[in-house]
């Protein structure tokens, strides 16, 4: 990293989470101390064929591993903790967070056999921990998962406040409201910069309280006493599940929790006391047959249309235990994440075709602050600089406009890109360098072994297919002894394309003969020539660009 002329400065380096939803990870640097805020993953986009997860490139952290003092985690959502098991294998440093968040992280570490080698620390709201030259304070906030927190990170250069994902909920289902008093105290003490959640920065007004969803559930359950009810929501939304359970108990229904991720997190939350399930209310999916449909509720994953989630498997009749019946009521208690709209719509259509009634409006509230709540935080914190975080560029821009509306000059508002190094102190705030960032693909057990070249090949295969050329040549002379045989996959149906196959074979034969006449026997040059000639022919004939793979066998006669 280049040096800069700013003295006594704090550096903020987003390694992910900007210009996208997900993969949140930010390094805060002062002197020889680095504290990393969150370590999330992103889910693959449509063009990332075969990819399971996307995690951040931590090259910068690896290069400065001796300075990294720990990870401080704001809450237990995948986009903030999902990459930890992969990153901790390369960078084994302590992890600090609140009780439920650490419990969820421990579940992930156990799956990766890292539980015994990872140093975990449970903190309480108000705790302050010293990590090198940085002090981190954990502040109560509200979100769509319990135990969410904001962070006040203090350094000799000043204090920054990172809100994490938050909203202002005066009537949360579990726990207390956001600690606005502490935000105000920090504002009076002086805050150098505010890193504020931008997800809902385009939305005017306030985000509704989580309790309003409970009222809606009550009304729906009262109006649908004669049918089975299925509710799909985010696995991590423990408060939402609590309200579903409350309504089910009120109307004499048994509850089944389906979907591995939801079963795991509800079990964890129940053990820690974050959800209260009345005795004999929760039953196993195997016990459904023992109760009439109108006395059961199935709470399931799959609200985003994920193909392997429980609700999608139920909708497509491949779930082993649950089948949709005409008259079932299915409630989508979530909004589609941008990019998931088609998948959600497909599941809804499949459910409707099987005779289910579907409700997908007014059964969800966001876990993120809208404009008026963001304004409230700015009013209390009174930051010198504003650094919008969490969201696509349009969200960051909307937050920047709010900050300016609250009196912060535009030159004190910094919209960053991942990898930019923002150096700041009381006198100045500017980008002074960049570090390597990017996406690392997780494909099965492979981490980072699928790069851009492989992804490009997968896209070509998915779009235009493949042509395999098999031929045998005499060693030394290049004389064609056998073949060429043409095998195609995803390109044409061979049995109905004999003439095309024969023409392609002829082109390969002519190319081999031409190479022989010019005494070209180098395999690399021969393969390139075959690919060039055949590619040109296929494009002229069919306007397609399949992947062409020549396979040469050489024999000595």
Number of C-alpha atoms within 10 A of each C-alpha: 11 7 7 11 7 15 12 16 23 26 23 25 24 24 29 31 26 26 18 18 19 24 27 30 28 23 24 21 23 22 15 13 18 26 24 22 23 30 32 25 28 24 17 16 13 10 12 17 16 15 18 16 20 25 29 23 18 21 14 16 19 14 11 12 15 13 17 24 21 21 26 21 28 29 30 26 24 20 21 24 26 24 23 22 23 18 19 18 13 12 17 19 19 16 21 23 26 24 20 22 22 22 19 20 24 18 15 18 19 12 10 12 11 18 16 10 13 17 13 19 13 14 16 15 18 14 12 17 14 12 15 17 16 22 17 22 20 25 25 26 27 30 26 24 22 26 25 28 27 26 25 22 21 21 20 14 16 17 24 28 24 23 23 27 26 29 26 26 22 14 16 19 21 19 13 14 16 23 17 17 10 16 25 18 13 19 20 12 11 16 23 22 24 25 21 27 25 30 26 24 28 17 14 12 13 17 20 20 20 24 18 17 20 23 13 16 23 17 12 17 21 13 10 13 15 15 19 23 27 22 25 22 24 22 25 23 18 23 23 26 26 19 23 22 26 20 22 22 20 12 16 14 25 23 25 22 23 22 17 13 15 22 18 16 19 21 15 17 22 14 11 13 12 20 22 16 17 10 7 9 16 17 15 11 14 10 10 19 9 7 11 13 18 17 19 23 28 24 25 27 27 25 28 26 22 16 14 14 19 23 32 26 19 21 22 15 15 13 16 8 12 18 14 22 14 14 16 23 24 24 22 25 22 20 20 16 11 9 11 16 13 13 16 21 14 14 23 24 13 17 24 19 12 17 14 22 16 19 15 15 11 14 21 19 18 18 22 24 29 25 20 17 21 25 18 16 20 22 16 17 25 24 24 19 25 27 24 27 32 25 22 16 18 15 24 27 19 18 30 25 16 20 26 15 12 15 11 19 14 14 12 19 23 20 16 20 17 21 21 20 24 22 22 23 21 15 9 13 22 17 16 17 15 15 16 14 17 15 18 18 26 19 16 10 8 11 15 14 12 15 12 11 9 12 17 14 15 17 15 15 19 15 15 17 20 20 23 16 22 16 20 18 20 16 14 15 13 22 17 17 13 12 15 24 17 17 15 17 15 13 18 16 10 14 8 9 10 10 11 14 18 14 13 20 18 14 17 24 17 14 20 23 15 13 19 17 12 8 12 15 18 11 15 8 12 19 18 14 18 21 20 13 15 23 20 13 16 15 12 10 10 8 12 16 19 23 20 20 16 21 14 16 14 16 12 8 6
